[in-house]
Every structure is written in C-alpha cells, then in structure tokens.
C-alpha cells in the first residue's frame, strides 16, 4: 500500500490519514469482490474471474474504469 510522499508528511501522519479513507474502510469490512458485485453485478463477476486472491480482486477493483 502506498501511503504518500514523505516530503509532505511523516509516515505516522500518512498512516493516520488512511484510517479515515472510506474506500479502504469499506474494503476492509466487505472485501473488494463483494463491493464489485454490489456495484456492478454481472459485469463485476465477469471481471473478477481471474482473481484467485483478495489482493488480485482489490487490484482489479482499483483499475476498474467505473470505480475510478
């Protein structure tokens, strides 16, 4: 996970900022695959076929044009 530019703030501040990021909290609670299915139904199921690990599903979700 990328936290941010250390020239802008220290690691502790970047980490604390992440704790208030709604998408990261939602991913932690429901998981990326469940979020994709909730948002995009069949389209998400098709897009997640190659994911064999939660990290792959998360990467697919973050690269999805509609999520961006």
FENFEN-V935139 format. One record per pair of residues at least 24 apart in sequence whose ideal C-beta (glycine too) atoms are under 7 Angstrom apart, sorted by sequence separation. I is the first residue (numbers start at 1). J is the second residue. If there is no record, write none. Layout:
i=[I	I]
j=[J	J]
This chain:
i=[33	32	36	32	35	40	32	27]
j=[57	57	61	58	61	66	61	58]
